[in-house]
Amino acid sequence: MLASDPLEKSQAVRVIEMLDQQDIHGLLYVDDAMLYQHPCRAYAKLGQESLPVAQRPTFTQVASLGQTAQEVQAIWKFALTDENGDKLQQFAEQTEAELGLACEWSWHDQVDIAQRGNSKGKRLAQWVESQGLSMKDVLAFGDNYNDLSMLEAAGTGIAMGNADEAVKARADVVIGDNTTDTIAEDIESTKPAR
């Protein structure tokens, strides 16, 4: 079984207080849902109906993130967004200094907040090891800054064509964008012959 280290409720409540004070939008990943208090243009794409029903995340507006944080079982992370990058940068620095949490940019106007060391690369490596496999045999696909740890830990890190140039530069391979069948095509082309 994989280890998990969700946020402590006191940490989450403090982040929510800071978000309210600085008027920054926060999306709270809890249990098996994504919750928000105030509607935000950036969240609109998450609510799109482009995914098959079985793959759509539970995306729900709540009356109070603070109250909800007290009621859920696990708080996995926050995803913050603001058009003012400097404001987000200052918030991230304050959060890391005050709470010891990790702030990782997922896009130019989005920051993820989680427990320190809770990266995609670390979690992927733990799972691969638990299966008796080696990271050198892993293909990892990503398109955002928060995918970098995973792309760099994998034997082959594959950036999507719609990724930022900085993400592409740190990947081993760049393929088509994530709105096409390019991932399936890439996996099929790398299967060993039988």
C-alpha positions as CSV (number, residue, x, y, z in Angstrom):
1,M,0.0,0.0,0.0
2,L,1.3,3.5,-0.8
3,A,2.0,6.0,1.9
4,S,-0.1,9.2,2.1
5,D,0.5,12.4,3.9
6,P,-2.5,14.7,3.6
7,L,-2.6,18.2,5.0
8,E,-3.4,18.5,8.7
9,K,-6.8,20.2,9.2
10,S,-5.1,23.1,11.1
11,Q,-2.8,23.7,8.1
12,A,-5.7,23.7,5.7
13,V,-7.7,26.1,7.9
14,R,-4.8,28.5,8.0
15,V,-4.3,28.4,4.3
16,I,-8.0,29.1,3.8
17,E,-7.7,32.1,6.2
18,M,-4.8,33.4,4.2
19,L,-6.7,32.9,0.9
20,D,-9.6,34.9,2.3
21,Q,-7.3,37.7,3.5
22,Q,-5.5,38.0,0.2
23,D,-8.5,37.4,-2.0
24,I,-7.0,34.4,-3.9
25,H,-9.1,31.7,-5.3
26,G,-8.5,28.2,-3.9
27,L,-9.6,24.8,-5.0
28,L,-9.5,22.2,-2.2
29,Y,-8.8,18.5,-3.1
30,V,-10.5,16.4,-0.5
31,D,-11.3,12.7,-0.2
32,D,-12.5,12.1,-3.7
33,A,-13.6,15.6,-4.8
34,M,-12.5,19.0,-5.7
35,L,-14.3,21.8,-3.8
36,Y,-14.4,25.6,-4.2
37,Q,-16.2,28.4,-2.4
38,H,-16.1,31.2,-5.0
39,P,-16.7,30.7,-8.7
40,C,-13.6,31.4,-10.8
41,R,-13.0,31.5,-14.5
42,A,-10.0,29.2,-14.2
43,Y,-12.3,26.5,-12.7
44,A,-14.6,26.6,-15.7
45,K,-12.4,24.3,-17.7
46,L,-12.4,21.7,-14.9
47,G,-16.2,21.6,-15.1
48,Q,-16.2,20.9,-18.9
49,E,-18.0,17.9,-20.1
50,S,-15.2,16.8,-22.4
51,L,-14.3,13.8,-20.4
52,P,-16.4,10.6,-20.4
53,V,-18.8,10.5,-17.4
54,A,-16.8,7.8,-15.6
55,Q,-13.7,10.0,-15.7
56,R,-15.1,13.3,-14.7
57,P,-14.0,14.6,-11.3
58,T,-16.5,15.5,-8.6
59,F,-16.3,19.3,-8.7
60,T,-18.5,21.1,-6.2
61,Q,-19.2,24.6,-4.9
62,V,-19.5,24.7,-1.1
63,A,-20.7,27.5,1.2
64,S,-17.5,27.5,3.3
65,L,-14.2,25.9,2.5
66,G,-13.2,26.4,6.2
67,Q,-16.2,24.5,7.5
68,T,-15.9,21.8,4.8
69,A,-12.2,21.3,5.7
70,Q,-13.3,20.4,9.3
71,E,-15.8,17.8,8.0
72,V,-13.8,15.8,5.4
73,Q,-11.6,12.8,6.0
74,A,-8.5,13.8,4.0
75,I,-7.3,17.1,2.5
76,W,-4.8,16.3,-0.2
77,K,-3.9,19.7,-1.6
78,F,-4.9,23.2,-2.6
79,A,-4.8,24.5,-6.2
80,L,-4.6,28.3,-6.2
81,T,-5.2,30.6,-9.1
82,D,-4.8,34.4,-9.6
83,E,-4.0,36.5,-12.7
84,N,-1.4,38.4,-10.6
85,G,1.7,36.1,-10.6
86,D,3.5,38.3,-8.2
87,K,0.7,38.0,-5.7
88,L,0.7,34.2,-6.0
89,Q,4.5,34.1,-5.6
90,Q,4.3,36.1,-2.4
91,F,1.5,33.8,-1.1
92,A,3.5,30.7,-1.9
93,E,6.6,32.1,-0.1
94,Q,4.5,33.1,2.9
95,T,2.8,29.6,3.0
96,E,6.2,27.8,2.8
97,A,7.7,30.0,5.5
98,E,4.8,30.0,7.9
99,L,3.4,26.4,7.4
100,G,6.4,24.5,6.0
101,L,4.2,23.3,3.1
102,A,5.4,22.9,-0.5
103,C,4.2,25.2,-3.2
104,E,4.7,24.0,-6.7
105,W,3.7,25.9,-9.8
106,S,1.3,23.9,-12.0
107,W,1.0,26.7,-14.6
108,H,2.0,30.3,-14.9
109,D,-1.1,31.4,-12.9
110,Q,-1.6,28.3,-10.7
111,V,0.1,27.1,-7.6
112,D,-0.4,23.7,-5.8
113,I,0.0,23.5,-2.1
114,A,0.7,20.1,-0.4
115,Q,2.9,18.5,2.3
116,R,6.6,18.9,1.5
117,G,7.9,16.0,-0.6
118,N,4.4,15.1,-1.9
119,S,5.4,15.3,-5.6
120,K,4.2,13.2,-8.6
121,G,7.8,12.0,-9.1
122,K,8.2,10.8,-5.5
123,R,4.8,9.0,-5.5
124,L,5.4,7.4,-8.9
125,A,8.8,6.1,-7.7
126,Q,7.3,4.7,-4.5
127,W,4.6,2.9,-6.5
128,V,7.0,1.5,-9.1
129,E,9.3,0.2,-6.3
130,S,6.3,-1.4,-4.5
131,Q,5.6,-3.3,-7.7
132,G,9.2,-4.6,-7.9
133,L,9.8,-2.6,-11.0
134,S,12.5,0.0,-12.0
135,M,12.0,3.7,-12.9
136,K,14.2,3.2,-15.9
137,D,11.4,1.1,-17.4
138,V,8.7,3.8,-16.8
139,L,7.2,6.2,-19.4
140,A,5.7,9.2,-17.8
141,F,3.5,11.8,-19.7
142,G,2.9,15.3,-18.5
143,D,2.1,18.8,-19.7
144,N,2.4,21.1,-16.6
145,Y,5.2,22.3,-14.3
146,N,3.9,20.1,-11.5
147,D,4.7,17.1,-13.8
148,L,8.4,17.9,-14.0
149,S,9.4,15.7,-11.0
150,M,7.6,12.8,-12.6
151,L,9.0,13.4,-16.1
152,E,12.6,13.7,-14.7
153,A,12.3,10.6,-12.4
154,A,10.9,8.3,-15.2
155,G,13.2,6.4,-17.5
156,T,11.5,8.3,-20.3
157,G,9.8,11.6,-19.6
158,I,7.4,12.6,-22.3
159,A,6.0,16.1,-22.6
160,M,2.8,16.8,-24.4
161,G,2.9,19.1,-27.4
162,N,0.7,21.7,-25.7
163,A,3.1,21.9,-22.7
164,D,5.0,25.1,-21.9
165,E,8.4,25.3,-23.6
166,A,10.1,25.0,-20.2
167,V,8.4,21.7,-19.6
168,K,9.3,20.4,-23.1
169,A,12.9,21.4,-22.6
170,R,13.2,19.1,-19.5
171,A,11.5,16.1,-21.1
172,D,13.2,13.3,-23.1
173,V,10.6,13.3,-25.8
174,V,7.8,15.7,-27.0
175,I,4.7,14.2,-28.7
176,G,1.4,15.7,-29.9
177,D,-1.0,17.6,-27.6
178,N,-3.3,16.1,-25.0
179,T,-6.5,16.5,-27.1
180,T,-5.4,13.8,-29.5
181,D,-4.7,10.0,-29.3
182,T,-1.0,10.7,-29.2
183,I,-0.4,9.0,-25.8
184,A,-2.1,5.8,-26.9
185,E,-0.2,5.9,-30.2
186,D,3.1,6.4,-28.3
187,I,2.5,3.5,-25.9
188,E,1.6,1.2,-28.8
189,S,4.8,2.2,-30.6
190,T,6.9,1.4,-27.6
191,K,5.4,-2.1,-26.8
192,P,8.0,-4.8,-27.0
193,A,7.5,-7.3,-29.9
194,R,5.8,-10.5,-28.9
